[in-house]
Amino acid sequence: SHHLDGVAKSKEEQPGTGKPKAKSNSNITKARTTGPKAWMLELVEEGFFNKPKSSANIIEELETRSHHLQASDLTWPLESLCHDKKLRRKKIAPEKGGKEVLHWSNWG
């Protein structure tokens, strides 16, 4: 038990290292910058959704950035971005006619 106490004290004696804090910060940053929602947020910030886009358009654009997703991978992130008032969702009929398809565009 003395050995463990010594280990705990030695960590407390080094408050200036900042190592645990730096590690937690990098984990937070990593969580924000990876995954479908983060990638779509990048598209929002870059103006990709200035014109309405279908899920096929979104998948195609993400593929150019080496993010290979299926339509089902977009469901939650798109819904979440709508709840966050980043995107709007609207059914739009294709130019050539046919069934209306959901499209997403900037909220504002």
N, C-alpha and C positions, 0 to 999 in steps of 0.2 A: 504494500500500500504506500510505503514511503516513495518508491520509485514513481508511481503515478502522480503523487503530489508534486514531486520534483518536475515532472514533465509539464504539468499544468502551470506551475510557477514560471518555468522558463518561457512559456508562450506569453504569459502575462507581462513578463519583463521586456518584451519586444513590441511595444505598441506602435513604434514608428515604422515597422516594416511595411504595413499596409497590404500584405499579401492576401489575407482572407478577404478584405474589402475589395481588392482588385478582382479577385476570382468571382465574387458574387456579382460585381458590376458587369463582367464579361458575360456571365450567364444570362443576365437580364437583357443585355444588348443582343446576344445571340437569339434569344427567344423572340425578340421584336423583328429581327431581320431575316428570319427563315420561315418557310411555310407558305401555303397558298394565300392566306389573308395578307401577309406582309408583302408578297409579290404583287397582289392586286392593289394594295395601297400604294405601291410604287407607281403602278399604272395610273391610278387616280391623280397622284401628284404630278405625273408627267403629262397629263392632259389627254391620255388615251381615251377616256370616256367623255370627251367633249361632244362626240357624236355617239348615239346609241350603239351598243355592241351586243351581239348574241354570245352565248356561251362558246359557240364554235370560234368566233372572232377572238375571244379571250384566250382560249386554249391555244389557238394558232400563234398569238402574240407571245404567250408564255413559252411556247416551244422554241421560238427564236432566241429565247434567253436560257435555253437548256433546262427548262422546267417542264417535264412531261407529265401531264395530268389528264384525267378523264372528266367528263361532264359532272359525274357524281362527286368529284373532289372539289368542285366549285360551289356546291349547294350551300354549305354552312358559311364559308367565307363571304359569299355574295349576300346572303341573308344578314349576316353580321354587319357588313358595310352599309346595308340599307337601314338597319336599326341605329347605326352610328351616324346616320344622315350624311354619309359620304356619297352614296349612290341611290338612284331611283330605279324602280323596276317598272317596265311597261310592256304590254303585248303589242307587237308590231307585225303586220302581215308582210311577207316577202314581196319584193318588187314584182316578181314574176307571178304573183298570186299564190294561193295555197293557205295552209293553216297559219294562224298567228303564232309567233314565237316570242318568248320573253327576251327583252333587251334591257341592258343596264346603261345608265348615263349618269353624269355628275349630278349631285343633289341641287346645286345652286344655279 
